[in-house]
Structures are given as C-alpha cells and as structure tokens.
Amino acid sequence: MGKLGRAMASEFFKMRRTWILWIHLVMPVTGITIFLLYYHYTGWNDWGKISGYMEVLAVACPTLMGIICALAADQEKEAGHLQNLFGVAKSRCFIMAEKLAVLLICNLAALFLATAGFGIGFGGGESNLKLPANFYLIMAMLLWLPQFFAYCFHLYLGLRFSKGITIGAGIVGSLLAALFLTGMGDEIWIFFPCAWAGRFTMYYISYIRGNINISFLTDQAKVGIILVGLLTLAGGVLFFVWVHVYEGSRIED
C-alpha cells in the first residue's frame, strides 16, 4: 500500500502543473452555477430539473474524458516521447495502473462535487422534493462506475494516436450518449459504453419517482450489470495487454 500510495502521490505531483486537475474542479463548479441560475428562472418541475442536469452530466463525460486523456497522454509524450512511462525499470502495467487510478479518483471527486454541489444548491433554494439521503451519492457512483472502460479506451487513443483523435472520439461519444437516452437506445444501449452512465442514472431516477415498470427495470439492470461488467473486464485486460507490448510508436498531430 505504501508503494502504491507513493506512486499515486508522484502522479498527482506530475499533474499539478497541467490543466488536468483544474478541469476536474472548474467544470463541476461552472456546471452547477450555470444550471442553478438557469433553473431559478425556468418553469420546469423539480424532477425535470434533476433529470435534465444528470443527463447533461452523463452526455458531457465522454467529451471531457477525451480532453483529459489527451492531456494526460500528451504529458507523457512531451516527457521524452513516452520514455518516462515505458523506459523505466518498473512494470509498464504498474505505471499505467497508477496513472489510471489517479485519473479515476479525480473523476470520482469531480462527479461527487458536481452531484452533491448541485444537490445542496438545488435542495436548499429550488426544490421541496424529499429525496433519499444518499440520492446524490448514488448518482455520482452510477455516473462513475462505467468510466473505467472509457478511460482505458481514451488513454489507448491518446497514447497510440493524436490528441485530435482522442478528443474527437470523446465528442462522438457524447453525441451517441445523447442519442441513446432517447427511445432509439432502448435495445442497444448496453453495447455502447458511452451510453451506460446516462441509462443507469435515468433508470434510477425513474425508480425513485415510481414511474417505471419494476419488471422492466429488473431485466434492464440484470442485463446491463452483467454485460457492462464483462465488457469492462475485457476492455481492461486488453488495455493492459496492449500496454505491456507497446513500443511507443505513434501518429503525430
């Protein structure tokens, strides 16, 4: 634990001079401020406001992830063409695991800030809803758990290709995430990682509201959890196998 803790602290230290940490702080605060101000002057019902905010979070995640992973990959490319990442005695997989862990921790903190901060502001001045005490914590976790696969995928793109491709893939992911929140995604959303967070949060909100068929929800949850778990495991294994054999060749911007 001590070795891993020191490695992660070192990774945080490397990131502190980049935009990566700032994005995880500035974007949630900006989003909370914009939505609370907007909702103050709109006539949406309370559930519509919560659903709309959470959907925007889910849709924004792929684009922001593409930007963050592009920056993280560029940080390594600029430090001796990935030599700091792969040209050391430590295991490549361990080095990448510590980078991935730091990014996931930052992502969790940002999502918790985005959901809990909104909940405090919305519940304190805009809403009379009686929500479960852990509602926003569960929302943050439902948004975060599907991100492991996505981070592996975007880090692969960032290290193997250019930052333009990585960010572009994130934008496409956001567009698909928005599309699959509609009826078009009812049967196929489980096969698209960019849609997982939006669907899980949408189903949870519908469950709390009591306006979803429990049998349908149970079926979706079973299939979704099993397939998401399998695809996440497969994606992680493939990513670390690739890291183990990668020699640092890349396409320039």
Secondary structure by P-SEA (a helix, b strand, c coil): caaaaaaaaaaaaaacccaaaaaacaaaaaaaaaaaaaaacccccaaaaaaaaaaaaaaaaaaaaaaaaaaaaaaaaacccccccccccccaaaaaaaaaaaaaaaaaaaaaaaaaaaaaaaaacccccccccaaaaaaaaaacccaaaaaaaaaaaaaaccaaaaaaaaaaaaaaaaaaccccccccccccccaaaaaaaaaaaaaaaccccaaaaaaaaaaaaaaaaaaaaaaaaaaaaaaaacccccccc
